[in-house]
């Protein structure tokens, strides 16, 4: 069966310095549908750079990137943006919520594009279901300023999950949260693997990493197994399997998976009323 994601010999070098610095040096990674993978590493080791490449915010200098067996190493920016909208969910340490929109409207941003234009009733139903999944449906009409940091992160998780992405990418999503909220966020994201979503978690928290199916460590630009964590609940069938570099980084719109048509305003189009 074709793997969800395959990286072969991925390299990345930062060249905007007197001496170029190798960040990724021949990284190999395979992720199956329904599998969860944690990536550990010291600050500056290239974890976020790797996630940025996987999320198509940046391009590798060398190597091959396959998604569902399709080579997407050298996509145009237009095609990369469309693929981000259709296939990926993103959760970052920063929440990237639009301050003038409610929690529900921020989540609905992910449905504005990427899966076609949904009828308002269906869009609202999916938005509320996603907020309910993270336990804050009762805060749907609140704007970010009225939400705690933990509540804002749960909105961001709901936004990432509402489209049911094939691959969920999380970069230090619990770094600014208390232990209880952090554990909730991890469990909600991990539950997405039960329907076949792949999950890649970049974290400094070893306890959270150990909740993933595999734990890897990035050192000197090379990705190697850190440890194996037993997870008897995970099987291919139960999982649904019968310092960023110079590239463009995430924005509130890209974190939401929005790729609006020319002239469209995604903050006004398609949000629930």
RAUR-V414969 format. One record per backbone hydrogen bond with DSSP energy under -0.5 kcal/mol. CO is the residue of the C=O (numbers start at 1). NH is the residue of the N-H. E is the energy in kcal/mol with one decimal. If there is no record, write none. Layout:
BEGIN
<<CO | NH | E> <CO | NH | E>>
END
This chain:
BEGIN
<<4 | 68 | -2.9> <5 | 31 | -2.4> <6 | 66 | -3.0> <7 | 29 | -1.8> <8 | 64 | -2.2> <10 | 26 | -0.8> <10 | 27 | -2.7> <11 | 61 | -2.7> <11 | 62 | -1.1> <12 | 23 | -2.9> <12 | 24 | -1.9> <13 | 15 | -0.6> <14 | 21 | -2.3> <18 | 20 | -0.5> <21 | 14 | -3.0> <21 | 23 | -0.5> <24 | 12 | -2.1> <27 | 10 | -2.4> <29 | 7 | -3.2> <31 | 4 | -1.0> <31 | 5 | -2.2> <32 | 35 | -1.9> <35 | 199 | -2.5> <36 | 213 | -0.5> <36 | 214 | -1.8> <37 | 201 | -3.1> <38 | 216 | -3.1> <39 | 203 | -1.7> <40 | 218 | -2.8> <42 | 45 | -1.8> <46 | 50 | -2.6> <47 | 51 | -2.2> <48 | 52 | -2.4> <49 | 53 | -2.0> <50 | 54 | -2.3> <51 | 55 | -2.5> <52 | 57 | -2.5> <52 | 58 | -1.1> <53 | 56 | -1.3> <57 | 248 | -0.5> <62 | 11 | -2.0> <64 | 8 | -2.6> <65 | 72 | -2.8> <66 | 6 | -2.6> <66 | 68 | -0.5> <67 | 70 | -1.7> <70 | 67 | -2.6> <70 | 72 | -0.6> <72 | 75 | -1.0> <76 | 80 | -2.7> <77 | 81 | -2.5> <78 | 82 | -1.9> <79 | 83 | -2.3> <80 | 84 | -2.4> <81 | 85 | -1.9> <82 | 86 | -1.7> <83 | 87 | -2.6> <84 | 88 | -1.4> <87 | 166 | -1.4> <87 | 167 | -1.9> <89 | 169 | -3.0> <91 | 171 | -2.6> <97 | 99 | -0.6> <98 | 101 | -1.6> <101 | 144 | -0.7> <102 | 106 | -2.5> <103 | 107 | -2.1> <104 | 108 | -2.5> <105 | 109 | -1.1> <107 | 110 | -1.5> <108 | 111 | -1.9> <108 | 112 | -0.5> <109 | 112 | -1.2> <109 | 113 | -0.5> <111 | 118 | -0.5> <116 | 118 | -0.7> <119 | 123 | -2.7> <120 | 124 | -2.6> <121 | 125 | -2.1> <122 | 126 | -2.3> <123 | 127 | -2.2> <124 | 128 | -2.7> <125 | 129 | -2.0> <126 | 130 | -2.0> <127 | 131 | -2.1> <128 | 132 | -2.3> <129 | 133 | -1.9> <130 | 134 | -1.1> <131 | 136 | -2.6> <132 | 135 | -1.3> <136 | 139 | -1.8> <137 | 140 | -1.5> <139 | 142 | -1.8> <140 | 104 | -2.6> <142 | 103 | -2.0> <143 | 146 | -2.3> <144 | 147 | -2.0> <148 | 152 | -2.6> <149 | 153 | -2.1> <150 | 154 | -1.7> <151 | 155 | -1.8> <152 | 156 | -2.1> <153 | 157 | -2.2> <154 | 158 | -2.4> <155 | 159 | -2.5> <156 | 160 | -1.8> <157 | 161 | -1.9> <158 | 162 | -1.8> <161 | 164 | -2.2> <166 | 198 | -2.8> <167 | 89 | -2.1> <167 | 169 | -0.5> <168 | 200 | -2.5> <169 | 91 | -2.5> <170 | 172 | -0.7> <170 | 202 | -3.1> <171 | 93 | -0.8> <172 | 175 | -1.4> <174 | 177 | -1.7> <178 | 182 | -2.8> <179 | 183 | -2.4> <180 | 184 | -1.8> <181 | 185 | -2.5> <182 | 186 | -2.2> <183 | 187 | -2.4> <184 | 188 | -2.4> <185 | 189 | -2.2> <186 | 190 | -2.6> <187 | 191 | -1.9> <188 | 192 | -0.7> <189 | 192 | -1.0> <190 | 193 | -1.4> <191 | 194 | -1.4> <192 | 195 | -1.3> <192 | 197 | -1.4> <193 | 196 | -1.7> <196 | 34 | -1.1> <198 | 168 | -3.4> <199 | 37 | -2.8> <200 | 170 | -2.6> <200 | 202 | -0.5> <201 | 39 | -2.9> <201 | 203 | -0.6> <202 | 172 | -3.1> <204 | 206 | -0.8> <205 | 209 | -2.3> <206 | 210 | -2.4> <208 | 211 | -1.4> <209 | 212 | -2.0> <213 | 229 | -0.7> <214 | 38 | -2.8> <215 | 226 | -2.7> <215 | 227 | -1.5> <216 | 40 | -2.9> <217 | 219 | -0.7> <217 | 224 | -2.4> <219 | 222 | -2.2> <221 | 25 | -3.2> <222 | 219 | -2.4> <222 | 224 | -0.6> <224 | 217 | -3.3> <227 | 215 | -1.2> <228 | 230 | -0.5> <231 | 234 | -1.8> <233 | 235 | -0.6> <235 | 239 | -1.9> <236 | 241 | -3.2> <237 | 240 | -1.5> <251 | 255 | -3.2> <252 | 256 | -1.2> <253 | 258 | -2.9> <254 | 257 | -0.9> <255 | 90 | -0.6> <261 | 264 | -2.4> <264 | 266 | -0.7> <265 | 268 | -2.0> <265 | 269 | -2.0>>
END
